[in-house]
């Protein structure tokens, strides 16, 4: 039986979205780290310095674990979907839900940033539960 299109779409969404998020986060963190060292501590420079320093410290205090850990785990789990077992779909669904909740907690002051990401993650997870994907994962032929 051929792999369902919805499974392939979900794999592409999970892997591409996760890799893009990790790349963007790494690029922003690198920019902040480098720019922070070139700024003064007072005046306009000081304002930007303290914003950059706050971001950098938040990354070191655990935000990096969430920002790189969830997407990294999603990439690894996505490849297990090709094994035609039930547990990868359950694991990815739980990871997707945890990612949305973590993003909502971390960005609770800016919930409008969470909505597009949450919809993207939810769509990538929901299409894993279509009848064609369910039949393919259970080994049934249609």
PyMOL CGO cylinders between C-alpha atoms (Angstrom):
from pymol import cmd
from pymol.cgo import CYLINDER

trace = [
    CYLINDER, 0.00, 0.00, 0.00, 1.27, 3.44, -0.92, 0.3, 1, 1, 1, 1, 1, 1,
    CYLINDER, 1.27, 3.44, -0.92, 1.97, 5.96, 1.84, 0.3, 1, 1, 1, 1, 1, 1,
    CYLINDER, 1.97, 5.96, 1.84, -0.98, 8.40, 2.20, 0.3, 1, 1, 1, 1, 1, 1,
    CYLINDER, -0.98, 8.40, 2.20, -0.50, 11.96, 0.98, 0.3, 1, 1, 1, 1, 1, 1,
    CYLINDER, -0.50, 11.96, 0.98, -1.61, 13.36, 4.35, 0.3, 1, 1, 1, 1, 1, 1,
    CYLINDER, -1.61, 13.36, 4.35, 1.20, 11.49, 6.11, 0.3, 1, 1, 1, 1, 1, 1,
    CYLINDER, 1.20, 11.49, 6.11, 3.73, 12.90, 3.65, 0.3, 1, 1, 1, 1, 1, 1,
    CYLINDER, 3.73, 12.90, 3.65, 2.27, 16.40, 4.08, 0.3, 1, 1, 1, 1, 1, 1,
    CYLINDER, 2.27, 16.40, 4.08, 2.49, 16.10, 7.86, 0.3, 1, 1, 1, 1, 1, 1,
    CYLINDER, 2.49, 16.10, 7.86, 6.10, 14.88, 7.65, 0.3, 1, 1, 1, 1, 1, 1,
    CYLINDER, 6.10, 14.88, 7.65, 7.05, 17.81, 5.44, 0.3, 1, 1, 1, 1, 1, 1,
    CYLINDER, 7.05, 17.81, 5.44, 5.27, 20.31, 7.70, 0.3, 1, 1, 1, 1, 1, 1,
    CYLINDER, 5.27, 20.31, 7.70, 6.85, 18.90, 10.87, 0.3, 1, 1, 1, 1, 1, 1,
    CYLINDER, 6.85, 18.90, 10.87, 10.39, 18.65, 9.53, 0.3, 1, 1, 1, 1, 1, 1,
    CYLINDER, 10.39, 18.65, 9.53, 10.44, 21.89, 7.53, 0.3, 1, 1, 1, 1, 1, 1,
    CYLINDER, 10.44, 21.89, 7.53, 8.73, 23.91, 10.27, 0.3, 1, 1, 1, 1, 1, 1,
    CYLINDER, 8.73, 23.91, 10.27, 10.96, 22.54, 13.02, 0.3, 1, 1, 1, 1, 1, 1,
    CYLINDER, 10.96, 22.54, 13.02, 14.18, 23.04, 11.10, 0.3, 1, 1, 1, 1, 1, 1,
    CYLINDER, 14.18, 23.04, 11.10, 13.13, 26.58, 10.12, 0.3, 1, 1, 1, 1, 1, 1,
    CYLINDER, 13.13, 26.58, 10.12, 12.28, 27.46, 13.72, 0.3, 1, 1, 1, 1, 1, 1,
    CYLINDER, 12.28, 27.46, 13.72, 15.59, 26.15, 15.04, 0.3, 1, 1, 1, 1, 1, 1,
    CYLINDER, 15.59, 26.15, 15.04, 17.53, 27.98, 12.30, 0.3, 1, 1, 1, 1, 1, 1,
    CYLINDER, 17.53, 27.98, 12.30, 15.71, 31.27, 12.94, 0.3, 1, 1, 1, 1, 1, 1,
    CYLINDER, 15.71, 31.27, 12.94, 16.17, 30.99, 16.69, 0.3, 1, 1, 1, 1, 1, 1,
    CYLINDER, 16.17, 30.99, 16.69, 19.88, 30.23, 16.33, 0.3, 1, 1, 1, 1, 1, 1,
    CYLINDER, 19.88, 30.23, 16.33, 20.34, 33.17, 13.94, 0.3, 1, 1, 1, 1, 1, 1,
    CYLINDER, 20.34, 33.17, 13.94, 18.51, 35.60, 16.24, 0.3, 1, 1, 1, 1, 1, 1,
    CYLINDER, 18.51, 35.60, 16.24, 20.42, 34.39, 19.30, 0.3, 1, 1, 1, 1, 1, 1,
    CYLINDER, 20.42, 34.39, 19.30, 23.73, 34.73, 17.46, 0.3, 1, 1, 1, 1, 1, 1,
    CYLINDER, 23.73, 34.73, 17.46, 22.81, 38.26, 16.32, 0.3, 1, 1, 1, 1, 1, 1,
    CYLINDER, 22.81, 38.26, 16.32, 21.76, 39.27, 19.84, 0.3, 1, 1, 1, 1, 1, 1,
    CYLINDER, 21.76, 39.27, 19.84, 24.92, 37.81, 21.37, 0.3, 1, 1, 1, 1, 1, 1,
    CYLINDER, 24.92, 37.81, 21.37, 27.22, 39.60, 18.92, 0.3, 1, 1, 1, 1, 1, 1,
    CYLINDER, 27.22, 39.60, 18.92, 25.30, 42.90, 18.89, 0.3, 1, 1, 1, 1, 1, 1,
    CYLINDER, 25.30, 42.90, 18.89, 25.12, 42.99, 22.69, 0.3, 1, 1, 1, 1, 1, 1,
    CYLINDER, 25.12, 42.99, 22.69, 28.91, 43.02, 23.00, 0.3, 1, 1, 1, 1, 1, 1,
    CYLINDER, 28.91, 43.02, 23.00, 29.19, 46.07, 20.74, 0.3, 1, 1, 1, 1, 1, 1,
    CYLINDER, 29.19, 46.07, 20.74, 26.80, 48.27, 22.70, 0.3, 1, 1, 1, 1, 1, 1,
    CYLINDER, 26.80, 48.27, 22.70, 27.39, 50.65, 25.59, 0.3, 1, 1, 1, 1, 1, 1,
    CYLINDER, 27.39, 50.65, 25.59, 25.61, 50.44, 28.92, 0.3, 1, 1, 1, 1, 1, 1,
    CYLINDER, 25.61, 50.44, 28.92, 23.93, 53.88, 28.92, 0.3, 1, 1, 1, 1, 1, 1,
    CYLINDER, 23.93, 53.88, 28.92, 21.71, 55.97, 26.68, 0.3, 1, 1, 1, 1, 1, 1,
    CYLINDER, 21.71, 55.97, 26.68, 20.12, 54.48, 23.59, 0.3, 1, 1, 1, 1, 1, 1,
    CYLINDER, 20.12, 54.48, 23.59, 22.83, 51.83, 23.42, 0.3, 1, 1, 1, 1, 1, 1,
    CYLINDER, 22.83, 51.83, 23.42, 22.01, 50.87, 26.99, 0.3, 1, 1, 1, 1, 1, 1,
    CYLINDER, 22.01, 50.87, 26.99, 18.34, 50.31, 26.15, 0.3, 1, 1, 1, 1, 1, 1,
    CYLINDER, 18.34, 50.31, 26.15, 19.24, 47.86, 23.39, 0.3, 1, 1, 1, 1, 1, 1,
    CYLINDER, 19.24, 47.86, 23.39, 22.02, 46.31, 25.46, 0.3, 1, 1, 1, 1, 1, 1,
    CYLINDER, 22.02, 46.31, 25.46, 19.64, 45.47, 28.30, 0.3, 1, 1, 1, 1, 1, 1,
    CYLINDER, 19.64, 45.47, 28.30, 16.98, 44.09, 25.92, 0.3, 1, 1, 1, 1, 1, 1,
    CYLINDER, 16.98, 44.09, 25.92, 19.57, 41.88, 24.23, 0.3, 1, 1, 1, 1, 1, 1,
    CYLINDER, 19.57, 41.88, 24.23, 21.04, 40.82, 27.58, 0.3, 1, 1, 1, 1, 1, 1,
    CYLINDER, 21.04, 40.82, 27.58, 17.58, 39.87, 28.88, 0.3, 1, 1, 1, 1, 1, 1,
    CYLINDER, 17.58, 39.87, 28.88, 16.91, 37.73, 25.80, 0.3, 1, 1, 1, 1, 1, 1,
    CYLINDER, 16.91, 37.73, 25.80, 20.33, 36.08, 26.08, 0.3, 1, 1, 1, 1, 1, 1,
    CYLINDER, 20.33, 36.08, 26.08, 19.83, 35.29, 29.77, 0.3, 1, 1, 1, 1, 1, 1,
    CYLINDER, 19.83, 35.29, 29.77, 16.35, 33.88, 29.13, 0.3, 1, 1, 1, 1, 1, 1,
    CYLINDER, 16.35, 33.88, 29.13, 17.82, 31.60, 26.48, 0.3, 1, 1, 1, 1, 1, 1,
    CYLINDER, 17.82, 31.60, 26.48, 20.45, 30.39, 28.95, 0.3, 1, 1, 1, 1, 1, 1,
    CYLINDER, 20.45, 30.39, 28.95, 17.85, 29.88, 31.70, 0.3, 1, 1, 1, 1, 1, 1,
    CYLINDER, 17.85, 29.88, 31.70, 15.83, 27.35, 29.71, 0.3, 1, 1, 1, 1, 1, 1,
    CYLINDER, 15.83, 27.35, 29.71, 14.20, 29.04, 26.76, 0.3, 1, 1, 1, 1, 1, 1,
    CYLINDER, 14.20, 29.04, 26.76, 16.83, 27.45, 24.49, 0.3, 1, 1, 1, 1, 1, 1,
    CYLINDER, 16.83, 27.45, 24.49, 15.83, 24.01, 25.75, 0.3, 1, 1, 1, 1, 1, 1,
    CYLINDER, 15.83, 24.01, 25.75, 12.23, 24.67, 24.75, 0.3, 1, 1, 1, 1, 1, 1,
    CYLINDER, 12.23, 24.67, 24.75, 13.14, 26.45, 21.51, 0.3, 1, 1, 1, 1, 1, 1,
    CYLINDER, 13.14, 26.45, 21.51, 15.52, 23.77, 20.30, 0.3, 1, 1, 1, 1, 1, 1,
    CYLINDER, 15.52, 23.77, 20.30, 14.31, 20.73, 22.25, 0.3, 1, 1, 1, 1, 1, 1,
    CYLINDER, 14.31, 20.73, 22.25, 10.71, 20.51, 21.06, 0.3, 1, 1, 1, 1, 1, 1,
    CYLINDER, 10.71, 20.51, 21.06, 11.49, 21.07, 17.37, 0.3, 1, 1, 1, 1, 1, 1,
    CYLINDER, 11.49, 21.07, 17.37, 14.49, 18.70, 17.54, 0.3, 1, 1, 1, 1, 1, 1,
    CYLINDER, 14.49, 18.70, 17.54, 12.36, 15.98, 19.11, 0.3, 1, 1, 1, 1, 1, 1,
    CYLINDER, 12.36, 15.98, 19.11, 9.67, 16.57, 16.47, 0.3, 1, 1, 1, 1, 1, 1,
    CYLINDER, 9.67, 16.57, 16.47, 12.18, 16.04, 13.64, 0.3, 1, 1, 1, 1, 1, 1,
    CYLINDER, 12.18, 16.04, 13.64, 13.39, 12.77, 15.16, 0.3, 1, 1, 1, 1, 1, 1,
    CYLINDER, 13.39, 12.77, 15.16, 9.87, 11.52, 15.89, 0.3, 1, 1, 1, 1, 1, 1,
    CYLINDER, 9.87, 11.52, 15.89, 8.70, 12.42, 12.38, 0.3, 1, 1, 1, 1, 1, 1,
    CYLINDER, 8.70, 12.42, 12.38, 11.00, 9.81, 10.89, 0.3, 1, 1, 1, 1, 1, 1,
    CYLINDER, 11.00, 9.81, 10.89, 9.53, 7.16, 13.18, 0.3, 1, 1, 1, 1, 1, 1,
    CYLINDER, 9.53, 7.16, 13.18, 6.14, 7.76, 11.52, 0.3, 1, 1, 1, 1, 1, 1,
    CYLINDER, 6.14, 7.76, 11.52, 7.42, 5.77, 8.55, 0.3, 1, 1, 1, 1, 1, 1,
    CYLINDER, 7.42, 5.77, 8.55, 7.52, 2.61, 10.70, 0.3, 1, 1, 1, 1, 1, 1,
    CYLINDER, 7.52, 2.61, 10.70, 3.74, 2.18, 10.43, 0.3, 1, 1, 1, 1, 1, 1,
    CYLINDER, 3.74, 2.18, 10.43, 3.24, 2.01, 14.19, 0.3, 1, 1, 1, 1, 1, 1,
    CYLINDER, 3.24, 2.01, 14.19, 0.73, 3.81, 16.43, 0.3, 1, 1, 1, 1, 1, 1,
    CYLINDER, 0.73, 3.81, 16.43, 3.16, 5.20, 19.02, 0.3, 1, 1, 1, 1, 1, 1,
    CYLINDER, 3.16, 5.20, 19.02, 4.86, 7.83, 16.80, 0.3, 1, 1, 1, 1, 1, 1,
    CYLINDER, 4.86, 7.83, 16.80, 1.50, 9.47, 16.04, 0.3, 1, 1, 1, 1, 1, 1,
    CYLINDER, 1.50, 9.47, 16.04, 0.63, 9.55, 19.73, 0.3, 1, 1, 1, 1, 1, 1,
    CYLINDER, 0.63, 9.55, 19.73, 4.08, 10.89, 20.66, 0.3, 1, 1, 1, 1, 1, 1,
    CYLINDER, 4.08, 10.89, 20.66, 3.96, 13.62, 17.99, 0.3, 1, 1, 1, 1, 1, 1,
    CYLINDER, 3.96, 13.62, 17.99, 0.44, 14.57, 19.04, 0.3, 1, 1, 1, 1, 1, 1,
    CYLINDER, 0.44, 14.57, 19.04, 1.52, 14.90, 22.69, 0.3, 1, 1, 1, 1, 1, 1,
    CYLINDER, 1.52, 14.90, 22.69, 4.66, 16.81, 21.68, 0.3, 1, 1, 1, 1, 1, 1,
    CYLINDER, 4.66, 16.81, 21.68, 2.56, 19.15, 19.52, 0.3, 1, 1, 1, 1, 1, 1,
    CYLINDER, 2.56, 19.15, 19.52, 0.18, 19.83, 22.40, 0.3, 1, 1, 1, 1, 1, 1,
    CYLINDER, 0.18, 19.83, 22.40, 3.09, 20.41, 24.79, 0.3, 1, 1, 1, 1, 1, 1,
    CYLINDER, 3.09, 20.41, 24.79, 4.70, 22.78, 22.27, 0.3, 1, 1, 1, 1, 1, 1,
    CYLINDER, 4.70, 22.78, 22.27, 1.55, 24.87, 21.95, 0.3, 1, 1, 1, 1, 1, 1,
    CYLINDER, 1.55, 24.87, 21.95, 1.14, 25.03, 25.74, 0.3, 1, 1, 1, 1, 1, 1,
    CYLINDER, 1.14, 25.03, 25.74, 4.83, 25.89, 26.27, 0.3, 1, 1, 1, 1, 1, 1,
    CYLINDER, 4.83, 25.89, 26.27, 4.65, 28.63, 23.63, 0.3, 1, 1, 1, 1, 1, 1,
    CYLINDER, 4.65, 28.63, 23.63, 1.50, 30.03, 25.25, 0.3, 1, 1, 1, 1, 1, 1,
    CYLINDER, 1.50, 30.03, 25.25, 3.14, 30.06, 28.68, 0.3, 1, 1, 1, 1, 1, 1,
    CYLINDER, 3.14, 30.06, 28.68, 6.42, 31.58, 27.49, 0.3, 1, 1, 1, 1, 1, 1,
    CYLINDER, 6.42, 31.58, 27.49, 4.68, 34.17, 25.31, 0.3, 1, 1, 1, 1, 1, 1,
    CYLINDER, 4.68, 34.17, 25.31, 1.68, 34.77, 27.56, 0.3, 1, 1, 1, 1, 1, 1,
    CYLINDER, 1.68, 34.77, 27.56, 2.05, 38.53, 27.17, 0.3, 1, 1, 1, 1, 1, 1,
    CYLINDER, 2.05, 38.53, 27.17, 2.02, 38.21, 23.36, 0.3, 1, 1, 1, 1, 1, 1,
    CYLINDER, 2.02, 38.21, 23.36, -0.56, 35.51, 22.67, 0.3, 1, 1, 1, 1, 1, 1,
    CYLINDER, -0.56, 35.51, 22.67, -1.04, 36.77, 19.10, 0.3, 1, 1, 1, 1, 1, 1,
    CYLINDER, -1.04, 36.77, 19.10, 2.43, 35.32, 18.33, 0.3, 1, 1, 1, 1, 1, 1,
    CYLINDER, 2.43, 35.32, 18.33, 1.27, 31.89, 19.51, 0.3, 1, 1, 1, 1, 1, 1,
    CYLINDER, 1.27, 31.89, 19.51, -1.87, 31.66, 17.36, 0.3, 1, 1, 1, 1, 1, 1,
    CYLINDER, -1.87, 31.66, 17.36, -0.27, 31.17, 13.91, 0.3, 1, 1, 1, 1, 1, 1,
    CYLINDER, -0.27, 31.17, 13.91, 2.29, 28.73, 15.29, 0.3, 1, 1, 1, 1, 1, 1,
    CYLINDER, 2.29, 28.73, 15.29, -0.39, 26.87, 17.22, 0.3, 1, 1, 1, 1, 1, 1,
    CYLINDER, -0.39, 26.87, 17.22, -2.60, 26.55, 14.14, 0.3, 1, 1, 1, 1, 1, 1,
    CYLINDER, -2.60, 26.55, 14.14, 0.38, 25.31, 12.10, 0.3, 1, 1, 1, 1, 1, 1,
    CYLINDER, 0.38, 25.31, 12.10, 1.30, 22.68, 14.71, 0.3, 1, 1, 1, 1, 1, 1,
    CYLINDER, 1.30, 22.68, 14.71, -2.33, 21.64, 15.21, 0.3, 1, 1, 1, 1, 1, 1,
    CYLINDER, -2.33, 21.64, 15.21, -2.85, 21.19, 11.45, 0.3, 1, 1, 1, 1, 1, 1,
    CYLINDER, -2.85, 21.19, 11.45, 0.32, 19.09, 11.11, 0.3, 1, 1, 1, 1, 1, 1,
    CYLINDER, 0.32, 19.09, 11.11, -0.87, 16.85, 13.97, 0.3, 1, 1, 1, 1, 1, 1,
    CYLINDER, -0.87, 16.85, 13.97, -4.56, 16.62, 13.06, 0.3, 1, 1, 1, 1, 1, 1,
    CYLINDER, -4.56, 16.62, 13.06, -3.88, 15.34, 9.54, 0.3, 1, 1, 1, 1, 1, 1,
    CYLINDER, -3.88, 15.34, 9.54, -2.01, 12.42, 11.11, 0.3, 1, 1, 1, 1, 1, 1,
    CYLINDER, -2.01, 12.42, 11.11, -5.36, 11.18, 12.38, 0.3, 1, 1, 1, 1, 1, 1,
    CYLINDER, -5.36, 11.18, 12.38, -7.18, 11.01, 9.04, 0.3, 1, 1, 1, 1, 1, 1,
    CYLINDER, -7.18, 11.01, 9.04, -8.72, 7.64, 8.13, 0.3, 1, 1, 1, 1, 1, 1,
    CYLINDER, -8.72, 7.64, 8.13, -6.15, 6.95, 5.37, 0.3, 1, 1, 1, 1, 1, 1,
    CYLINDER, -6.15, 6.95, 5.37, -3.20, 7.52, 7.72, 0.3, 1, 1, 1, 1, 1, 1,
    CYLINDER, -3.20, 7.52, 7.72, -4.87, 5.44, 10.44, 0.3, 1, 1, 1, 1, 1, 1,
    CYLINDER, -4.87, 5.44, 10.44, -5.39, 2.55, 8.02, 0.3, 1, 1, 1, 1, 1, 1,
    CYLINDER, -5.39, 2.55, 8.02, -1.82, 2.81, 6.73, 0.3, 1, 1, 1, 1, 1, 1,
    CYLINDER, -1.82, 2.81, 6.73, -0.34, 2.82, 10.25, 0.3, 1, 1, 1, 1, 1, 1,
    CYLINDER, -0.34, 2.82, 10.25, -2.38, -0.21, 11.26, 0.3, 1, 1, 1, 1, 1, 1,
    CYLINDER, -2.38, -0.21, 11.26, -1.22, -2.10, 8.15, 0.3, 1, 1, 1, 1, 1, 1,
    CYLINDER, -1.22, -2.10, 8.15, -4.68, -2.40, 6.62, 0.3, 1, 1, 1, 1, 1, 1,
    CYLINDER, -4.68, -2.40, 6.62, -5.06, -2.12, 2.86, 0.3, 1, 1, 1, 1, 1, 1,
    CYLINDER, -5.06, -2.12, 2.86, -7.79, 0.05, 1.43, 0.3, 1, 1, 1, 1, 1, 1,
]
cmd.load_cgo(trace, "trace")
